[in-house]
């Protein structure tokens, strides 16, 4: 990959100039999202690709999950580190991601019941996710649905009111259910209370931190094994959970280097300041020693499950579920991914923070350069949030603009976009 990137990517050829041909991975300089986005056209190895064409494609939301020029699947990140990224995959990279997912499902204790469930329930699979833009989860899901017309699959918007999600899932009866941990936990509560009545053979989670308690709650409610995946827009499948719930790095396709603030390797058992990612599957956009921004601990002993793959504990995204009081006194709980999706769809800012300070109040913090931008983004976000809250039977909840800027998490350095302070 190093040899290929040096020959095919003008960006890497430039930043590695003067380094020996046989340079080791650990001796290469780290790169950031800002570095790569600033030189997008030089970074890509296919010289027919350019940022303008990719931006035009991303501007058309009717093409989510379709291929650019019949060859490239394009998605973007949500920008929790303050800047969204744009990532291009060719069919060879997608084949690797598909194979890694297949291995995860095959190695799951629920493999047999999952296969039986997919057969007896007509191959029905459901994803509850952010569906309104070219994000990795929905883009890859719709692409897989198109490539496998024999399978029945449905994507449901995470922004839908919880009763609507429950009704649609009850009608659909999926054998495979996938979503974010916080959303699965909300659905697990509905299942336990008897409002949701589904029997998935397998449940998949990703996109957020999954605690052991949350895993147990979800598995008990659905009586199904949960497969957890740690991934990113930069690399769809970085690690997956074993039967014991530990995350194993896909080390034959992914190199993860936990490092301290000075980007020196951290010892096993020690939490890193960040982690450097090398994705060996994507040759269109080589990602080599990329500062992912996550705090990761490399475990210092082999996993009791018997897998030789390294075990990690990533901190991941830790946004809060908000519990808000409706006019009639009911408590309505909202997924953090739903709230952040509403703001991202309405305002161009990818640097914001929603803070619940009371049972009927949410404060919005914005990071903008000029007063005019701040005013425009506030009005757009306020109107979108109000419309969303009304759809959730919460017209009484106030949304106000806070004076301060968003505050990154002190431990991870990442931006927690949704925080419950009350």
Secondary structure, 3 states (H helix, E strand, C coil): CHHHHHHHCHHHHHHCCCCCCCCCHHHCCCECHHHHHHCHHHHCCCCCCCHHHHHHHHCCHHHCCCEECCCEEEEECCCCCCCCCEEEEEHHHHHHHHHHHHHHHHHCCCHHHHHHHHHHCCCEEEEEECCCCCEHHHHHHHHHHHHCCCCEEEEEECCCCHHHHHHHHHHHCCCEEEECHHHHHHHHHHHHCCCCCCCCCEEEEECCCCCHHHHHHHHHHHCCEEEEEEEECCEEEEEEECCCCCEEECCCCEEEEEECCCCCECCCCCECCEEEEEECCCCCCCEEEEECCCCEEECCCCCCCCCCCCEEEECCCCCCCEEEECCCCCEEEECHHHHHHHHHHHCCCCCEEEEEEECCEEEEEECCCCHHHHHHHHHHHHHHHHHHHHHCCCCCCEEEECCCCCCCCCCCCCCCCEEECC
